[in-house]
Amino acid sequence: MRDRLVNGVCEGRGMRIPARFNGPPGTGNGGWCAGAFATAAGARIGGEGVQVTLRVPPPLETVLELRDGSVWAGDTLVAEVAHVGEVDADVPPVPLEEAVAASKDYPGFAHHPFRTCYVCGPDRAPGDGLRIFPGPLPGDRTAAPWTVPDEVSAETMWAALDCPGGWTAIGGSGRPFVLGRIAATVGELPAPGSECVVVGALSGVNGRKATVDSTVYGPDGRRLARARATWLALVQ
């Protein structure tokens, strides 16, 4: 297979997660990395859902290999990828104005476990991070506006689906959670510069595990992507 460079990730013989796509300091954002792994394993825009299970925090600037549905960093298993067909997750939309209002109360402005996260970190500059700030809504939901970057890709969409779901579990506690597993499907990419709405909902909690759903809606209200994920509370 000939290699192909996408956002600095080399598909085919190997992959490398650029440092700017971090989540917790020194490791990759779970959603962006999962999208990169899914794409390398054959996920396509408008195709079936793909599930990615992260076994260790994805390392940055490290050569990763996809072998038989698993992603490896040398002898370390990083992730497992599986095609799952339909993704049974759908969070109802809210108007852009409601998402903007909710975002003003984003708990991460005051207390954030990973302030430089590529997706939801308030310390990332415009044009550098996605700056998706999901604020609370009634019923264990979140919502945020999202201005789509110029270089939007499947990986970008997986990243956008990631943190708005996670913040339904984190809430105002500030307790660190990280992505453990995500199944997503991307129907289409939004236009660069367009204003989307991303919504999340808490589906259930079992011990340290939280099951969350998230959906990205385009400016015209069409559903563009959706995901179901498991987030894990870190032991403190």
PASEBA-1860 file (N, C-alpha, C; in nm, 3 decimals):
! residues 236
1> MRDRLVNG> 0.085/-0.120/0.000/0.000/0.000/0.000/0.088/0.124/0.000 ~ 0.058/0.218/-0.089/0.134/0.343/-0.092/0.092/0.430/0.025 ~ 0.190/0.495/0.089/0.159/0.583/0.201/0.090/0.709/0.152 ~ 0.008/0.768/0.239/-0.061/0.893/0.207/-0.058/0.982/0.330 ~ -0.015/1.105/0.313/-0.005/1.197/0.425/-0.136/1.274/0.442 ~ -0.193/1.269/0.562/-0.314/1.343/0.595/-0.292/1.409/0.730 ~ -0.292/1.544/0.733/-0.270/1.615/0.859/-0.145/1.567/0.931 ~ -0.044/1.528/0.858/0.081/1.485/0.919/0.082/1.340/0.960
9> VCEGRGMR> -0.029/1.269/0.939/-0.034/1.127/0.972/-0.005/1.047/0.847 ~ 0.085/0.953/0.857/0.122/0.872/0.741/0.044/0.742/0.744 ~ -0.049/0.727/0.649/-0.128/0.605/0.641/-0.052/0.502/0.559 ~ -0.075/0.378/0.587/-0.011/0.271/0.511/0.085/0.197/0.601 ~ 0.214/0.212/0.576/0.312/0.138/0.655/0.319/0.187/0.798 ~ 0.296/0.316/0.821/0.307/0.368/0.956/0.228/0.496/0.971 ~ 0.207/0.535/1.096/0.136/0.658/1.129/0.218/0.733/1.232 ~ 0.198/0.862/1.237/0.262/0.944/1.338/0.164/1.054/1.379
17> IPARFNGP> 0.135/1.065/1.508/0.043/1.166/1.557/0.122/1.293/1.587 ~ 0.099/1.401/1.512/0.171/1.526/1.539/0.142/1.579/1.678 ~ 0.240/1.647/1.736/0.231/1.691/1.875/0.115/1.787/1.900 ~ 0.073/1.862/1.797/-0.034/1.961/1.820/-0.168/1.897/1.850 ~ -0.184/1.768/1.817/-0.312/1.701/1.841/-0.312/1.630/1.976 ~ -0.269/1.701/2.079/-0.261/1.642/2.212/-0.393/1.653/2.286 ~ -0.408/1.566/2.385/-0.516/1.575/2.481/-0.453/1.610/2.615 ~ -0.436/1.510/2.704/-0.351/1.533/2.820/-0.209/1.565/2.774
25> PGTGNGGW> -0.135/1.642/2.851/0.000/1.679/2.808/0.086/1.557/2.773 ~ 0.146/1.560/2.656/0.237/1.454/2.615/0.174/1.336/2.548 ~ 0.040/1.332/2.538/-0.028/1.221/2.471/-0.136/1.275/2.378 ~ -0.181/1.192/2.286/-0.274/1.236/2.184/-0.416/1.255/2.236 ~ -0.487/1.348/2.175/-0.631/1.360/2.201/-0.698/1.231/2.156 ~ -0.778/1.173/2.244/-0.835/1.042/2.214/-0.921/1.040/2.090 ~ -1.006/1.141/2.072/-1.094/1.143/1.956/-1.018/1.160/1.826 ~ -0.922/1.252/1.824/-0.846/1.274/1.701/-0.767/1.149/1.664
33> CAGAFATA> -0.701/1.089/1.764/-0.623/0.968/1.737/-0.713/0.854/1.691 ~ -0.828/0.839/1.756/-0.921/0.733/1.715/-0.964/0.753/1.571 ~ -0.989/0.879/1.532/-1.024/0.906/1.394/-0.912/0.872/1.298 ~ -0.789/0.900/1.338/-0.675/0.866/1.253/-0.660/0.715/1.239 ~ -0.679/0.644/1.350/-0.667/0.497/1.344/-0.780/0.438/1.260 ~ -0.901/0.491/1.278/-1.015/0.441/1.200/-0.995/0.465/1.052 ~ -0.946/0.584/1.016/-0.921/0.616/0.876/-0.816/0.524/0.817 ~ -0.710/0.500/0.892/-0.605/0.410/0.844/-0.657/0.268/0.824
41> AGARIGGE> -0.761/0.231/0.904/-0.818/0.096/0.894/-0.929/0.087/0.791 ~ -0.954/0.196/0.718/-1.050/0.189/0.608/-1.179/0.264/0.628 ~ -1.197/0.334/0.741/-1.318/0.413/0.760/-1.326/0.523/0.656 ~ -1.446/0.548/0.606/-1.463/0.648/0.502/-1.582/0.740/0.534 ~ -1.577/0.862/0.483/-1.688/0.954/0.498/-1.811/0.893/0.432 ~ -1.921/0.886/0.506/-2.043/0.825/0.454/-2.047/0.675/0.466 ~ -1.945/0.615/0.525/-1.939/0.471/0.540/-1.994/0.423/0.673 ~ -1.970/0.296/0.701/-2.020/0.235/0.824/-1.943/0.285/0.945
49> GVQVTLRV> -1.999/0.258/1.063/-1.934/0.299/1.186/-1.811/0.216/1.217 ~ -1.719/0.278/1.286/-1.596/0.211/1.328/-1.576/0.237/1.476 ~ -1.534/0.134/1.549/-1.507/0.146/1.692/-1.358/0.136/1.718 ~ -1.309/0.226/1.801/-1.167/0.226/1.839/-1.159/0.217/1.991 ~ -1.085/0.119/2.039/-1.060/0.101/2.181/-0.915/0.137/2.210 ~ -0.894/0.236/2.295/-0.759/0.278/2.330/-0.709/0.195/2.447 ~ -0.595/0.132/2.428/-0.538/0.048/2.533/-0.435/0.121/2.619 ~ -0.369/0.220/2.561/-0.278/0.308/2.634/-0.296/0.448/2.577
57> PPPLETVL> -0.254/0.551/2.650/-0.261/0.686/2.592/-0.180/0.691/2.462 ~ -0.238/0.739/2.353/-0.166/0.739/2.225/-0.042/0.828/2.231 ~ 0.073/0.775/2.198/0.196/0.855/2.204/0.204/0.952/2.086 ~ 0.266/1.065/2.110/0.284/1.167/2.007/0.420/1.151/1.939 ~ 0.425/1.192/1.813/0.551/1.193/1.737/0.625/1.061/1.747 ~ 0.550/0.954/1.738/0.603/0.818/1.747/0.549/0.738/1.629 ~ 0.632/0.658/1.568/0.586/0.575/1.457/0.493/0.467/1.510 ~ 0.372/0.462/1.454/0.272/0.362/1.492/0.241/0.278/1.370
65> ELRDGSVW> 0.214/0.150/1.393/0.184/0.059/1.283/0.047/-0.004/1.303 ~ -0.029/-0.013/1.195/-0.158/-0.082/1.196/-0.135/-0.223/1.145 ~ -0.161/-0.322/1.233/-0.143/-0.462/1.195/-0.264/-0.542/1.239 ~ -0.336/-0.597/1.142/-0.450/-0.685/1.171/-0.551/-0.620/1.266 ~ -0.584/-0.496/1.239/-0.685/-0.428/1.319/-0.638/-0.373/1.451 ~ -0.508/-0.376/1.475/-0.453/-0.322/1.598/-0.343/-0.220/1.565 ~ -0.331/-0.120/1.649/-0.229/-0.017/1.632/-0.120/-0.040/1.736 ~ 0.003/-0.045/1.689/0.117/-0.077/1.775/0.221/0.034/1.771
73> AGDTLVAE> 0.283/0.057/1.886/0.404/0.139/1.896/0.515/0.044/1.939 ~ 0.587/-0.009/1.843/0.682/-0.114/1.875/0.609/-0.236/1.924 ~ 0.639/-0.280/2.046/0.572/-0.396/2.105/0.454/-0.358/2.194 ~ 0.418/-0.232/2.199/0.309/-0.185/2.285/0.181/-0.171/2.205 ~ 0.075/-0.239/2.250/-0.056/-0.227/2.187/-0.118/-0.094/2.227 ~ -0.144/-0.010/2.129/-0.199/0.123/2.154/-0.351/0.124/2.141 ~ -0.404/0.057/2.038/-0.548/0.063/2.012/-0.592/-0.056/1.929 ~ -0.721/-0.086/1.937/-0.783/-0.190/1.854/-0.897/-0.126/1.776
81> VAHVGEVD> -0.908/-0.162/1.649/-1.005/-0.101/1.558/-1.097/-0.209/1.503 ~ -1.229/-0.182/1.503/-1.326/-0.279/1.450/-1.437/-0.204/1.377 ~ -1.482/-0.260/1.266/-1.597/-0.205/1.193/-1.725/-0.258/1.259 ~ -1.818/-0.168/1.291/-1.934/-0.206/1.372/-2.067/-0.178/1.303 ~ -2.067/-0.130/1.180/-2.193/-0.101/1.113/-2.257/0.025/1.168 ~ -2.382/0.015/1.213/-2.455/0.131/1.262/-2.407/0.171/1.401 ~ -2.400/0.301/1.426/-2.368/0.355/1.558/-2.497/0.405/1.621 ~ -2.539/0.339/1.728/-2.668/0.368/1.791/-2.652/0.482/1.891
89> ADVPPVPL> -2.639/0.602/1.840/-2.625/0.721/1.924/-2.678/0.840/1.847 ~ -2.760/0.919/1.911/-2.817/1.035/1.843/-2.866/1.133/1.948 ~ -2.795/1.243/1.966/-2.837/1.346/2.061/-2.916/1.452/1.985 ~ -3.036/1.486/2.031/-3.118/1.585/1.959/-3.046/1.719/1.948 ~ -3.071/1.792/1.840/-3.004/1.921/1.820/-3.063/2.030/1.908 ~ -2.987/2.137/1.923/-3.036/2.260/1.985/-3.001/2.375/1.890 ~ -3.073/2.485/1.897/-3.041/2.599/1.811/-2.901/2.654/1.841 ~ -2.840/2.714/1.742/-2.707/2.772/1.761/-2.705/2.871/1.876
97> EEAVAASK> -2.809/2.951/1.889/-2.814/3.051/1.995/-2.810/2.986/2.133 ~ -2.877/2.871/2.147/-2.877/2.800/2.275/-2.739/2.741/2.302 ~ -2.673/2.691/2.199/-2.538/2.637/2.215/-2.440/2.747/2.256 ~ -2.453/2.864/2.195/-2.366/2.977/2.229/-2.385/3.016/2.375 ~ -2.510/3.022/2.420/-2.540/3.059/2.558/-2.484/2.955/2.655 ~ -2.501/2.827/2.623/-2.450/2.721/2.710/-2.298/2.728/2.719 ~ -2.233/2.754/2.608/-2.088/2.755/2.604/-2.027/2.860/2.696 ~ -2.100/2.967/2.723/-2.049/3.071/2.813/-2.030/3.018/2.954
105> DYPGFAHH> -2.101/2.910/2.989/-2.089/2.849/3.122/-2.002/2.724/3.120 ~ -1.917/2.711/3.021/-1.828/2.595/3.010/-1.746/2.579/3.138 ~ -1.759/2.466/3.209/-1.685/2.449/3.335/-1.534/2.454/3.318 ~ -1.487/2.419/3.198/-1.343/2.414/3.175/-1.275/2.549/3.175 ~ -1.351/2.657/3.166/-1.288/2.789/3.177/-1.227/2.807/3.316 ~ -1.295/2.757/3.419/-1.249/2.774/3.556/-1.163/2.658/3.604 ~ -1.207/2.536/3.572/-1.136/2.417/3.620/-1.127/2.317/3.504 ~ -1.005/2.296/3.456/-0.985/2.206/3.342/-0.866/2.116/3.372
113> PFRTCYVC> -0.883/1.983/3.363/-0.771/1.894/3.391/-0.661/1.900/3.286 ~ -0.696/1.940/3.162/-0.598/1.941/3.052/-0.621/2.067/2.968 ~ -0.570/2.179/3.012/-0.606/2.309/2.955/-0.553/2.330/2.813 ~ -0.461/2.246/2.769/-0.409/2.260/2.632/-0.464/2.153/2.538 ~ -0.572/2.086/2.577/-0.633/1.985/2.490/-0.665/2.047/2.354 ~ -0.634/1.973/2.248/-0.657/2.022/2.112/-0.804/2.056/2.086 ~ -0.895/1.983/2.148/-1.038/2.003/2.122/-1.099/2.108/2.213 ~ -1.084/2.092/2.344/-1.160/2.174/2.438/-1.072/2.257/2.530
121> GPDRAPGD> -0.943/2.264/2.504/-0.855/2.340/2.590/-0.869/2.490/2.572 ~ -0.899/2.563/2.679/-0.913/2.709/2.667/-0.781/2.780/2.645 ~ -0.669/2.712/2.666/-0.539/2.775/2.645/-0.490/2.761/2.501 ~ -0.566/2.695/2.415/-0.528/2.686/2.274/-0.578/2.810/2.200 ~ -0.492/2.865/2.116/-0.526/2.987/2.042/-0.621/2.956/1.927 ~ -0.702/3.052/1.886/-0.784/3.033/1.766/-0.698/2.996/1.646 ~ -0.743/2.895/1.573/-0.666/2.846/1.460/-0.566/2.739/1.495 ~ -0.540/2.722/1.625/-0.448/2.618/1.671/-0.526/2.498/1.721
129> GLRIFPGP> -0.616/2.521/1.819/-0.705/2.416/1.866/-0.845/2.436/1.810 ~ -0.932/2.337/1.833/-1.070/2.348/1.785/-1.153/2.444/1.870 ~ -1.114/2.461/1.997/-1.182/2.555/2.087/-1.333/2.528/2.092 ~ -1.366/2.402/2.116/-1.505/2.362/2.140/-1.526/2.361/2.290 ~ -1.613/2.448/2.339/-1.632/2.466/2.483/-1.774/2.425/2.521 ~ -1.796/2.297/2.551/-1.932/2.248/2.577/-1.984/2.289/2.715 ~ -2.089/2.367/2.714/-2.151/2.409/2.839/-2.271/2.323/2.874 ~ -2.314/2.328/2.999/-2.420/2.238/3.045/-2.559/2.279/2.998
137> LPGDRTAA> -2.641/2.176/2.973/-2.783/2.190/2.947/-2.858/2.096/3.041 ~ -2.987/2.119/3.065/-3.063/2.027/3.149/-3.061/1.885/3.094 ~ -3.073/1.788/3.186/-3.079/1.649/3.144/-2.945/1.588/3.112 ~ -2.840/1.631/3.184/-2.705/1.574/3.164/-2.660/1.587/3.019 ~ -2.683/1.705/2.960/-2.643/1.731/2.823/-2.545/1.848/2.818 ~ -2.474/1.857/2.706/-2.388/1.971/2.679/-2.414/2.020/2.537 ~ -2.374/2.144/2.512/-2.383/2.199/2.377/-2.275/2.304/2.359 ~ -2.228/2.316/2.236/-2.126/2.416/2.204/-2.134/2.452/2.057
145> PWTVPDEV> -2.107/2.577/2.023/-2.089/2.612/1.882/-1.948/2.571/1.840 ~ -1.932/2.550/1.711/-1.801/2.512/1.659/-1.779/2.575/1.523 ~ -1.676/2.658/1.513/-1.636/2.714/1.385/-1.540/2.617/1.319 ~ -1.578/2.562/1.207/-1.503/2.456/1.141/-1.372/2.511/1.085 ~ -1.259/2.445/1.113/-1.130/2.494/1.063/-1.115/2.471/0.913 ~ -1.015/2.537/0.856/-0.991/2.525/0.712/-0.956/2.382/0.673 ~ -0.877/2.314/0.754/-0.832/2.179/0.721/-0.919/2.075/0.792 ~ -1.047/2.074/0.760/-1.138/1.979/0.823/-1.123/1.843/0.756
153> SAETMWAA> -1.129/1.738/0.838/-1.108/1.601/0.791/-1.190/1.506/0.876 ~ -1.186/1.378/0.843/-1.254/1.280/0.927/-1.197/1.283/1.069 ~ -1.066/1.297/1.080/-1.004/1.303/1.213/-1.057/1.422/1.292 ~ -1.076/1.535/1.224/-1.131/1.653/1.290/-1.270/1.624/1.345 ~ -1.351/1.553/1.268/-1.488/1.524/1.310/-1.489/1.431/1.431 ~ -1.403/1.330/1.430/-1.393/1.242/1.546/-1.350/1.322/1.669 ~ -1.259/1.415/1.652/-1.215/1.499/1.763/-1.330/1.584/1.815 ~ -1.407/1.643/1.723/-1.520/1.727/1.763/-1.626/1.648/1.840
161> LDCPGGWT> -1.640/1.521/1.809/-1.736/1.435/1.879/-1.688/1.395/2.018 ~ -1.559/1.408/2.043/-1.496/1.352/2.162/-1.533/1.427/2.290 ~ -1.478/1.546/2.308/-1.488/1.615/2.436/-1.629/1.660/2.476 ~ -1.716/1.702/2.382/-1.851/1.738/2.425/-1.925/1.624/2.494 ~ -1.896/1.500/2.457/-1.951/1.387/2.530/-1.885/1.371/2.665 ~ -1.753/1.383/2.667/-1.680/1.366/2.792/-1.719/1.465/2.900 ~ -1.749/1.588/2.860/-1.785/1.688/2.961/-1.921/1.664/3.024 ~ -2.002/1.577/2.967/-2.126/1.539/3.036/-2.093/1.457/3.160
169> AIGGSGRP> -1.980/1.388/3.159/-1.936/1.310/3.275/-1.855/1.397/3.372 ~ -1.768/1.481/3.316/-1.683/1.565/3.402/-1.767/1.668/3.475 ~ -1.859/1.734/3.403/-1.944/1.836/3.463/-1.861/1.944/3.529 ~ -1.908/1.991/3.642/-1.835/2.094/3.715/-1.738/2.040/3.817 ~ -1.721/1.906/3.821/-1.634/1.847/3.922/-1.487/1.871/3.893 ~ -1.452/1.883/3.765/-1.311/1.895/3.729/-1.234/1.766/3.741 ~ -1.304/1.656/3.775/-1.236/1.528/3.789/-1.187/1.481/3.652 ~ -1.063/1.438/3.642/-1.011/1.398/3.510/-1.076/1.269/3.460
177> FVLGRIAA> -1.127/1.275/3.340/-1.173/1.158/3.265/-1.094/1.153/3.135 ~ -1.075/1.034/3.082/-1.011/1.018/2.952/-1.091/0.920/2.868 ~ -1.078/0.932/2.738/-1.150/0.845/2.647/-1.094/0.704/2.652 ~ -1.184/0.605/2.662/-1.142/0.466/2.658/-1.182/0.396/2.529 ~ -1.302/0.427/2.481/-1.353/0.364/2.359/-1.451/0.460/2.292 ~ -1.449/0.460/2.159/-1.543/0.543/2.084/-1.580/0.473/1.955 ~ -1.710/0.472/1.926/-1.761/0.423/1.798/-1.827/0.541/1.729 ~ -1.788/0.567/1.606/-1.837/0.687/1.538/-1.864/0.659/1.392
185> TVGELPAP> -1.948/0.744/1.336/-1.972/0.745/1.192/-1.980/0.890/1.148 ~ -1.915/0.921/1.037/-1.914/1.056/0.981/-1.986/1.052/0.848 ~ -2.099/1.120/0.840/-2.178/1.118/0.718/-2.123/1.211/0.611 ~ -2.080/1.329/0.653/-2.022/1.425/0.559/-1.943/1.529/0.637 ~ -1.855/1.599/0.566/-1.775/1.704/0.627/-1.844/1.839/0.610 ~ -1.841/1.924/0.712/-1.895/2.058/0.697/-1.797/2.146/0.618 ~ -1.847/2.256/0.568/-1.762/2.349/0.494/-1.670/2.423/0.589 ~ -1.545/2.444/0.551/-1.455/2.525/0.634/-1.515/2.662/0.663
193> GSECVVVG> -1.503/2.704/0.789/-1.555/2.833/0.829/-1.701/2.835/0.868 ~ -1.772/2.724/0.847/-1.914/2.720/0.882/-1.931/2.704/1.032 ~ -2.050/2.741/1.080/-2.082/2.732/1.222/-2.168/2.609/1.247 ~ -2.111/2.512/1.317/-2.183/2.390/1.353/-2.221/2.394/1.500 ~ -2.303/2.300/1.541/-2.339/2.280/1.681/-2.303/2.137/1.718 ~ -2.235/2.122/1.831/-2.199/1.990/1.883/-2.271/1.971/2.015 ~ -2.340/1.859/2.029/-2.415/1.830/2.151/-2.371/1.696/2.208 ~ -2.376/1.686/2.341/-2.341/1.562/2.408/-2.447/1.526/2.510
201> ALSGVNGR> -2.454/1.398/2.546/-2.551/1.352/2.646/-2.491/1.235/2.723 ~ -2.513/1.236/2.854/-2.469/1.127/2.939/-2.571/1.015/2.933 ~ -2.526/0.896/2.894/-2.616/0.782/2.881/-2.621/0.698/3.008 ~ -2.508/0.686/3.078/-2.506/0.605/3.199/-2.369/0.608/3.265 ~ -2.367/0.573/3.395/-2.243/0.568/3.472/-2.238/0.436/3.546 ~ -2.124/0.370/3.539/-2.103/0.244/3.610/-1.963/0.246/3.670 ~ -1.956/0.280/3.799/-1.825/0.291/3.862/-1.745/0.405/3.801 ~ -1.626/0.372/3.751/-1.540/0.473/3.689/-1.575/0.496/3.542
209> KATVDSTV> -1.668/0.417/3.487/-1.700/0.426/3.345/-1.825/0.511/3.322 ~ -1.815/0.600/3.225/-1.930/0.680/3.183/-1.954/0.656/3.035 ~ -2.079/0.625/2.999/-2.117/0.608/2.859/-2.182/0.737/2.811 ~ -2.132/0.792/2.701/-2.179/0.921/2.653/-2.206/0.914/2.503 ~ -2.296/0.999/2.457/-2.326/1.013/2.315/-2.295/1.155/2.272 ~ -2.267/1.173/2.144/-2.244/1.307/2.091/-2.281/1.311/1.944 ~ -2.318/1.430/1.898/-2.361/1.449/1.760/-2.316/1.587/1.712 ~ -2.272/1.594/1.587/-2.239/1.721/1.522/-2.348/1.753/1.421
217> YGPDGRRL> -2.401/1.875/1.430/-2.502/1.922/1.336/-2.447/2.038/1.253 ~ -2.479/2.039/1.126/-2.434/2.145/1.037/-2.517/2.271/1.051 ~ -2.478/2.378/0.982/-2.550/2.506/0.991/-2.697/2.495/0.951 ~ -2.729/2.400/0.865/-2.868/2.382/0.821/-2.944/2.283/0.907 ~ -2.882/2.236/1.016/-2.949/2.144/1.106/-2.934/1.998/1.071 ~ -2.865/1.968/0.962/-2.846/1.827/0.925/-2.743/1.762/1.017 ~ -2.768/1.635/1.049/-2.672/1.560/1.130/-2.554/1.521/1.041 ~ -2.434/1.556/1.086/-2.313/1.527/1.008/-2.235/1.409/1.062
225> ARARATWL> -2.236/1.390/1.194/-2.158/1.282/1.255/-2.214/1.252/1.393 ~ -2.192/1.130/1.438/-2.238/1.092/1.572/-2.148/0.985/1.630 ~ -2.153/0.974/1.763/-2.063/0.879/1.831/-2.123/0.835/1.963 ~ -2.082/0.717/2.004/-2.104/0.668/2.140/-1.967/0.633/2.197 ~ -1.943/0.675/2.319/-1.809/0.657/2.375/-1.816/0.615/2.521 ~ -1.708/0.553/2.566/-1.687/0.521/2.706/-1.570/0.603/2.757 ~ -1.595/0.679/2.862/-1.490/0.758/2.926/-1.458/0.696/3.062 ~ -1.333/0.708/3.102/-1.286/0.647/3.226/-1.234/0.754/3.321
233> ALVQ> -1.284/0.753/3.444/-1.233/0.846/3.545/-1.095/0.799/3.591 ~ -1.001/0.891/3.595/-0.868/0.856/3.641/-0.867/0.837/3.792 ~ -0.789/0.742/3.837/-0.775/0.717/3.981/-0.687/0.826/4.039 ~ -0.738/0.894/4.141/-0.663/1.004/4.201/-0.612/0.967/4.339
END
